[in-house]
Amino acid sequence: MAVLILLFGVCQDPGGIWMQKWRIDGSNQADGLDGSVAGIADVDGDGHSDAITGVEGLDLLFSSEGGARLYSGATGGLVHEWNGTVVQGHFGNDVASIPDLDGDGFEDVLIAAINETTFVDREGAVHVMSGQTGAQLHWIPGTEVAAEFGRFVACAGDVDGDGTADILIGAPGSDFFIPGFGATFVYSGRTMQRILAVGGLGTTVGRDGVGLDDVNGDGLSDLLVSESTNQGTVRVYSGADGSEIYSINRGIFDAAFGYSVGNVGDIDRDGASDFIVGEPGIASYTRKGRALVYSGRSGAELFRLWGDQEEDKFGFSVAGAGDADGDGYPDMLVGAEDTGPAGQGAVFVHSGFDGRLLGRIVATLTSERLGWSVASTPDVDGDGLPDIVAGAPFASYGAPTSGSVYVVILQSYLEAEPRSVSAAAGGTVAFTLDFPDSEGGKLWRLLASNDRPGRTTAVGVSVPLTISPVLDQMLHDPPPVFSATTGVLDANGDATATMTLAPGQAAGLVGTTLRFAAISLDAPKDPRLSSTGVRITVLP
């Protein structure tokens, strides 16, 4: 596998090496492959999550009918192919996954076609596809001419409390409330009927949006929607009745606050989803884009993230990364589609624990615009950590500006197999340490703690473990179930160890998950690098 990124000095070690798992290239000029991307749980039965991409510029019989593709996360092989049928319909301008709607046990797919003519002219539509079979399950047509119905499509969560996820659709040109001020609609995932519309006087909603789960404590999912003005506002609405819970307006002209939004999970540990907002416009006093992370419960700012060069459009896309480094905290993805000396574009990974930079994934070709779109996918390589899907719609590997999609993994310095063990039957877990060659000849140590969210800093090195009796024992008196917990890395920075449990030996730990990490050291108390966190669960 090829290394895709450069790790600059400002990037703290993420616990492994970012690697390109695979890349798919468009085949026709101006296809725009991967102007939109999404992750989806395993739909092809291989045990690995998959990836969805849009190809809105695809010319079929005529012009820009568009398309969408679902690829195997494990291999990059094509699983499903969908094509638009309406000239200039731009089928695939946005894509999303949604929990199972048709009862087959697999997640399903949402595909927007922003200019699809449904009755008169360019009303737009959203197509609901089976993730397992690829068949169309439903079709949701827009009803207003040129309303941009389908500017974005997302899972709204369960807004109506019927146990089925619902669908969030943006229409920034809608006249539903006030002519030209836009609206965002929620459709039932069970009946496909419209159940809610948000917007109104003084708002211009519909640029981007996402479901937030329940932030106001009423038991129903709530909604985050951004305005389409240059200054920008984001609003959090009640999923129960569409009332505004609160709004955030930073008041900076032309900063494009709210150009992108994403649900990042519960970072501040208050039981509610938090969110990230992109601000890719050029702020006059920094000339760099930004992304801001807010508490879903209160709207308080949690982190402020910055791009690393002028006019980089950092924040052009944002998304939750899942727990990318295994410390129990959800992390964040930010696209900067114009960064680099020649507009290559990049994706940044930031820690949800403390906001630090975990990775900077940089494209190689001029004007690829990597980071135009970005998403996480649950786990394409079977290491228990989420991975990254990123779009570069102007990449020219296949044909000029045909676009490419990348799937990127974090190859941890520590791997374990299997990641569960039966207390009744016993078993052996094999640990493989694979540090960079620079660590050859250094000391290594295997550590563990209870699986509680958090990190511990040891002599400047952040380790994805928490202070606990388990960690104390591993430091001072490791149990004899391990073949070794310390040693010297070979010339390649590698080592191995095992944990062997006899039948019944772990009976008191059934249901417990332990988190392991490996560190390299110059001396017994002088750590250098730490792996990601690796979880092992004790089953009955």
Sequence and secondary structure as in RCSB ss.txt:
>XXXX:A:sequence
MAVLILLFGVCQDPGGIWMQKWRIDGSNQADGLDGSVAGIADVDGDGHSDAITGVEGLDLLFSSEGGARLYSGAT
GGLVHEWNGTVVQGHFGNDVASIPDLDGDGFEDVLIAAINETTFVDREGAVHVMSGQTGAQLHWIPGTEVAAEFG
RFVACAGDVDGDGTADILIGAPGSDFFIPGFGATFVYSGRTMQRILAVGGLGTTVGRDGVGLDDVNGDGLSDLLV
SESTNQGTVRVYSGADGSEIYSINRGIFDAAFGYSVGNVGDIDRDGASDFIVGEPGIASYTRKGRALVYSGRSGA
ELFRLWGDQEEDKFGFSVAGAGDADGDGYPDMLVGAEDTGPAGQGAVFVHSGFDGRLLGRIVATLTSERLGWSVA
STPDVDGDGLPDIVAGAPFASYGAPTSGSVYVVILQSYLEAEPRSVSAAAGGTVAFTLDFPDSEGGKLWRLLASN
DRPGRTTAVGVSVPLTISPVLDQMLHDPPPVFSATTGVLDANGDATATMTLAPGQAAGLVGTTLRFAAISLDAPK
DPRLSSTGVRITVLP
>XXXX:A:secstr
  B     TTS   SEEEEEEEEEE  STT  BTSSEEEE   SSSSS EEEEE TT  SSSS  BEEEEE TTT
  EEEEEE  STT  EEEEEEEES SSSSSS EEEEEETT  SSSS   EEEEE TTT  EEEEEE  STT  TT
S EEEEE SSSSSS EEEEEETT  SSSTTS EEEEE TTT  EEEEE  TT  EEEEEEEEE SSSSSS EEEE
EE SSS  EEEE TTT  EEEEE    TTS TTSEEEEEE SSSSSS EEEEEE S  TTT   EEEEE TTT  
EEEEEE SSTT  EEEEEEEEESTTSSSS EEEEEETT STTS BEEEEE TTT  EEEEEE  STT  BTSEEE
EES SSSSSS EEEEEETT  SSSTT BEEEEEEEEESEEEE SEEETTTBEEEEEEEE  GGGTT EEEEEEEE
S S  EEETTEEES   SHHHHHHHHS  TTBS SEEE  TTSEEEEEEEE TTTTGGGTT EEEEEEEEEEETT
EEEEE   EEEEEE 
